[in-house]
Each structure stands twice: as structure tokens, then as C-alpha cells.
């Protein structure tokens, strides 16, 4: 309806004048000329009658008359210079100056202006006689044309608003009724030209005025919308007006008569009534409160002038819906306002927050809402007041007129049937209309219309709920009448609802299958776990998602469930993989449980089954199992490490104690005078014992150093300290430390300086020589250990240097293990500022080499190449692990290249910086002054000189070079003591052999269990002549058996001897004493269980061993005893 009303055209009527002839029109304003008067009329030509009684009066009478009607007070307030000329004074029509009857204060305030207007100004200030005569003729033209006075009298006497626009300038003259239309333009409008007075509408009407003056035709317009500025703002107005030309006696248009009737109130009222009608019609179609809000918003779509912007809020409890909050009596502090819609307000504007708390909300119009709810009346807010900050009406997408709004109305909305406020309407006031009584009436009617419509919606909803309640009551009545059937039906519905909800939310997959095995229902979790496509129903089909390895198990479970109607439960895997947010993946494990539902006769009715995803539990169990295995393995490795360390520490202690006893006893005999002179043999014996003690102490020191280094690594206390040093000196020092071992093992040593080292002209560099020395000692010790038993015994140590990281070189001699640490930062001031270099060291041996599996075990904590490594070569399994850690601490890497039977090459490099010799050195020589250009070699002499050598006869017995010394008086001589020493450590073997010899014992030796069995074949214990070794029979008494030996260990050898005794291959019982460094109770018991007669733990002394030997010889005298 509003849209139709807006497009209606206003009616403009053009009417021809009754008078038939109009003279040539005068020039229209804007042409720049006035009516021309060549000269004033003579006094005789002037009309003889007065046009009004006042004109004939004297000036004194005129002044009294002007004061009596209040004109003087009015004109005194006019800011424009204004004056009155009495047309009844005859002198004014002559050539002299004008006689002014009145001049207002504005005219008098301008110096000389009054004299200039009256024509009495000095000639130098006068505009000129011709110009002044024209001005005077124009001024007196009103007296010449009596019609103007007649029209003025007509207009002034009219009770309706009317104005006359006189002359070419359209000077405004209006009556008192017109003052209401002029508004604040009055009184300034009086005497102004139309184009100045009504400049805001001049462009719209000037064509109508021009047409009237040119054609002499009147123009009439009804309900014309004009925007005039009569109250300090541009105002929307509607007028029915006419422009009627006023034709003089000479036929010319002297002016325009403008009767005007304002229709603004009626037109605005019609538009607002249509808006109210639109609101009523649209909201009548709403069936709920939510739809009501949208219809209210739609009702204002077409009346954009009276709603420049609009906000619509609903009020509800914080968690309530619209319908449930209609009858809510909640306090204001528990209610929220929700934005239901808006017009002319952009998204995100501060005036339109989506939610406002009625208790604490300060955003938008929240504070106004609280006040409106208290008063239950609409509020009118002026822009700029404390209740309406300017920010709330800025940057709006205003509808209708572009002028900014000056006022806003906030209306509470509540149904007429209740007291609770259900919403708020925020309405921008028309920017071109005042908020007057009519506007207030419109807002009041609008609020009433909204309240009535909302009440209808609320009542409708109430009726719907009442009907729903009635329907529910009727249904309950029917259910009650249905008795047990209805009750069972409801119970079934409730049960199904509970089961369905439980199945929906349960983290367990559930399914129901018929007696034929066809899937009839499954929840979402079932499909999520099994990844079975929806729609698959047959058991064979969903079993396709099971892993092939577990498919037979699932088929067997399904047969037990469907054919034998037995409950089943088991675990199996689906094909799909699971993955969590941390990237862990694994098989999808499910715990399957199935339960058959039977008829009363036992037949299968249906199958209920569930699957529980236990993938992460299985994954966690796997992690736990691996962790447990790792912990067990680590504990085993630690126990093994402790055993090995104990063995390696205790093993040399026996030699140390025995050698110290030997030195002590020899010196004691000399002190007591048994030997008057120190013989060469005594000196050599003491010297040999001291060397053995030193060698064993160094062995123990290396083990202790490795353990301390490992502890520092674990505590992150091991630091790298760079100093100025010579790499060649470090290598030579390491080799010097092994000189005795190299000589003892008869190993040839080669020290090579690579050409790259010489090309870089290196001498002093900055690095940590102590850590490099430690790595070199470990690698050289390993090389000696694995080379000493080989036929070819050569060790080559090479040093080289480069500017490129050796591990990145294409022709790297070994395969480096990638560093687990960040590359060493050499920017610290401790490293100096010299050139960055890489110093490379390699140790190559002719040992037995390593196979691929053994190489994988290298450089790990407590790990050796193979389980037999310690048995054959000894060691704790820490050396290479520590070497790798020390190398990586220095920014380098370590690697190995080896093949079984081809020897091994271990190499490492560290980062260094070139430096100069320290100030306190004497400029030690560098590479260029090395004695050998390519190779420096040291070839060891034989292990012992001929003077110190002891020879073994073909039977293996030790032949002493001197008569046997007297034994201790505490040793009883039950029988000649004959002992077989089975020991792989040559040092321990030699020391024990010498000590037993000193007490008069006949000693035979074997390096491992295999040689011990060979000695038994040569002895009197062997009972089978066919398998005996030809030659003289050895008389053996007690066997001193070590445990950890190469080829055949002591435990295996002992078991073999006891088996030979049972088989009759040996005569009698061979007494065996375990001589071992494995001192734990479990290890001692293991030795006894293997068949040992007794155990002696290292370290031991000879006085502790001899009683055990004598005890066994007394118990088992042997086949050769008499």
C-alpha cells in the first residue's frame, strides 16, 4: 500500500487568465536591468487622489500612525537598512531630495547612507544625477501604479496565507496568515527577492514563475513536496499553491500573486497511517514471536522517510527461547536482549550489538533499555545528550533523506495481555520533520499497534500450546483406555528410545543382526571402527573389512554365535589403520562381543553384538612391552657390564697381589740373610714382577677412567676445553703409552703423516688434546687387543687434515656414524680466530675384522661386537661408546670400515682452529722437521730376553733355571703337588705359574678349555689307550680352571670332563678349582653346578690357594698316587 502511495503523481493545473491581452513581458530577474524611467513625472501628471488616508496625512500624523500599529518596533529589529517614504508629500515628486518619514537603526548606523538614500549627500559621494533619478523613479513607481497598492490591500486583508512577488526582482510582500508558513524566515522575508528568500526551492519553481510572467497563465499545484529551510533546518513540507500573474492596466505583468495552503500535516499523517496499516496487516500473518519480529521489520521497508534507521531487539531469558520467555517473570538481571533485525545500520556498528545484558550491558542502547523498562514509556533521545552519544548515529547507512538524524525514539514492546517487555524498537526520527505532537502520536499509535499484534501472536501461541496440551491429555486418555497394550507399547517406545540414545552416544560400536546373519541395524560408532561401507548388510560382506590373518577367527566366532547360539568374545583386527593427532599409527584392534537372542524353543531370534576400539590400548601395551623389554635388556646389560667390569678389575688384582708377594718374599729372604748377595735372577724377578704390577694397574686405570667418563657424559659434566697444542705430539704420546704392550705382543707399529697435513703446513692448532688422546688410547687399545692373536700383527696410525668436513668427502675412507649433536660452534672466543680446520685420525689393524652384524653393535653403551668378544678379548663394552661421545662433543664424527678376516680401520675427526705456538714454548718443531718424510716405525723386540726366558718342554712343564726354593713351612707335603693351570691371560698365567713353582709345585699350563682336554688325553687320567695322545704320561693333580676363556670357556670344559668321567673315558675324579673374577653368589653357584669342586675368587694369594689344593689332593689322590 505504501509503495503504491509513493508513486502517485501530484496534480499540476495550468489555467488561462480571464483577461485576454498581456503586453510584452518585462525582463525576468536575472537580466541585470530594472524598469527604465527617463525622468520623473511632473507633479501635474501625478494622480490627484490618495490611495489611502494615511498618504494624505502630515508627517507628524504618519509617525503617530506608524507607532500605533507597531511598525516602528518591527522595523527597528530588522538588520537590513530600511526606510519609509510618505508618498503624500508633494515635494518627493519634484527634482529635489526625498523626504524620509522613517529610517531604522540599521540604516542610521551606516555613516552617510541615510543622506545618500535621501539625495542630500555631497556631490562627490553621490552616485550621480542620472542614477539617483532612476532610483527615485523606481521608488515612486508604486504611487504611479495604484494597482500595487490595491493588491497589497487585497493580500493583507485575506484571511488565508498569501504573498505577492512584485516587480522583476519578485520582491516578497505577504500577509499575517503567511507568517506561519514563513516560519523563522519572518520578518526577514518581507521585502526580499524570492530567489534569495527561498533559495532552497528557487531552482524548482523558477520555471513556473518565468512561465507565468511570460505567458500570463496561472499555475496551480496540489500537495507539492517542497524542502524549505524555515526552522533552521531543511524541512519536508507539502503545499497546494498557485502562481497567478498580476496584470496592470497597460497589460504588463507587474507581479505574481501566490496563495499557498500547507498540506504537510495531512500528507505526513496519511503516510504514517499507511505505515501503521502495513504493520498491522503484516504482523497479523505471524504465527510465532520469531516471525513477528521479521514482519515488523518488513513493515518499515517502504517508509524510509519516517524510519531513517531502525533496530529491533527481542528480550528473553539467557537460555530461553522466544516462546518460553513470553510469560517469564524473570528479573531484569537474568534477561538478555537479542538483535532481531535492522534497517539502515551496517553490520558491526556499535549501535547494534548482537546481544545486550539488561543488567550489566553498557553497549549500544543497553542503558536506555533499562530506563525504558522502568518507566514503560517510550523515550525520545536527542543526539549529543548523555543518553545518546554521537557515535551511535554516526556512519549509518541512512534511508530516506541524507541528512543526519537529530533524534531517536526507543519504544518498549509488550503485549497488551501481559506486563513483561518482550522487545524494543529503536527508530530514527525523520531528519526533515520536527518531533512534534503529531510525531509523538504516530509513535504512540505504533507502540499500541505492535502491542496489539504481539498480543495476538502470543494468544495464538498460547492457543497452539493449549491445543497441544489438550491433544496430549487426549492421547493419555486413549493410552489409559488401551490398558496393558498401550502401557506395553509405551514401555517399548521408552526402552527403544533409551537404547537408541545410549547407542548414539556410546563409544562402543553396536549392531543387530537377524537369524539369517543379515545386519539390520548398526550405530555410527560401528561404522567408524570397522570402516564398513553403509548399506552393507550380509555378514560375509562386512567381514571383508577384517584383516585376512584374523578372518578365520571371526568366521569361527560368527558360527558359534549364529549356529550354536553361544555368547562369544574375542579380539581381532580390521584392515583400516588408526592414527592419532600425534602421528602414532597402528592396526585397528577391536574387542568383539556377541550375544544370541533365542526363542522359547531355543531357535535363534537375533544377534546383538558390540565392538570396542582397543587400538590405542593395544598400542600402549606394545609400548609398555617394548619399554619393559628395553628395561630388562638394559638391566641385563648393566649386570653384564658390572660382571665384566668386576672381572676386568679383579682379574689383574691376582697378578698384582702375587707379584707383590713375590717381591716381598724375595726381599724378606735377602733381609734375613738367606741370600748374602743380590743375584741377577733376584733382580730380574723383582723387576719382572714390578712391570707386571704396573701393566695391571694401567689396565685397571683405563677401566676406571672409562667409568668416570661415562658418568660425566650421563651428567652432562664433560666439557671440551680448547687449548693450543700440536696434534703430532698428542699422537706420539698415545703411542708411547702403549709401547710396553706393543713389545709384549710383538706388534709392529706404523705412524703415518698424510700429505694433506703437510700441505696445510700445520703445527699448532686449537683443540682439546686430552679428549683426542682419550679416543686414540681407546682405539689403539682395541687394535692391540684384536691384533695380538693374529699371525700378522701390524697397526697403522695415520693423521691428516682438511678444510672440508671429512664425512662429506666423496672418497671418505670409512663410513661415519651421523652425529647426534649439533655441529660445534667455534665462534666462542675460547676457540680463537684462526682458520677452521678438521683434524683426522685413523687406526688400522690386521685383526680378525668385523662382519655386518657385529658392526651394527658398535658405539653402543655396554655393547661389544659379539657375545664372544669379551670372552676372547676382554673389555667392558664402553670404549667405543665413549669415543663416539667424545668425538661428537668436539664437533666431529667417528666411523669404521671392516670386513671379517681383513682387519679394521677406525677413524674419527674433530674440529679445530689454526693457532700459533704459546709464548712459554720454545717453538717446538712441526711437521716439516719430522725425521721421516712418510713413515715412522717402531718394531718391538722379542717379549723377553734370552736371560729372562723360560722354556717349556714338549710336555708343557715349566723348566726352572734355578733350583727350587724352599716352600713355606706351613704347607704340608702329603704328596708331590702337580697342577694344571688353564688361563687365557698370559700375565696371570705366568705369575701364578711362577708362584706355584716357588713352593715346589710341578706346573702345566693350557690357554683354554680345548688345550686342557688335550692335556688330559696326555695324562694318567685318560683310560682309553686308543684315543690317548702318544708319548709320556703326565701326572696331573688339581686343575685350576679360569671361566672366561676363548675357544672353550671353563664351565664348558668342566661339564665335558664330568661327561667323560661318566662315560669311563677318564679314570677316577679329576679335582677342579674354579679360579675366576666372577665373584657374585649366583656366579659361584653356577660354577659349582657345572661340576667344579671349589671356587677361588680373584684376587687371591698363594697361601689362600694352597690349602684348597692340598685338601682336594687328599680327597682325590689321582690314578698316579701310591
CORRA-V780311 format. One record per helix or strand. SS is the DSSP state (H for helix, E for strand). FROM is the first residue (numbers start at 1). TO is the last residue. If there is no record, write none. Layout:
[[SS FROM TO] [SS FROM TO]]
//
This chain:
[[H 2 6] [E 12 15] [H 43 45] [H 53 56] [H 59 68] [H 71 76] [E 83 85] [H 90 93] [E 100 103] [H 105 109] [H 113 118] [H 129 139] [H 141 144] [H 146 157] [E 162 166] [E 171 174] [H 176 185] [E 193 193] [H 194 197] [H 199 215] [E 218 228] [E 235 247] [E 253 262] [H 264 284] [H 289 299] [E 310 317] [H 332 334] [E 335 343] [E 355 357] [H 366 375] [E 379 382] [H 390 393] [E 407 413] [E 423 428] [H 437 481] [H 483 505] [E 509 514] [E 519 522] [H 524 530] [H 539 545] [E 546 546] [H 548 562] [E 568 579] [E 585 598] [E 604 613] [H 615 671] [H 680 714] [E 723 725] [H 727 737] [H 739 745] [E 748 753] [H 755 759] [E 765 767] [H 769 787] [E 794 802] [H 806 808] [E 815 816] [H 829 831] [E 836 845] [H 852 856] [H 867 873] [H 879 889] [E 893 898] [E 904 914] [H 927 929] [E 935 938] [E 952 952] [E 957 958] [E 978 982] [H 986 998] [E 1002 1006] [H 1009 1017] [E 1019 1019] [E 1022 1022] [E 1034 1034] [E 1038 1041] [H 1050 1062] [E 1066 1066] [E 1071 1076] [H 1081 1089] [E 1094 1097] [H 1102 1115]]
//
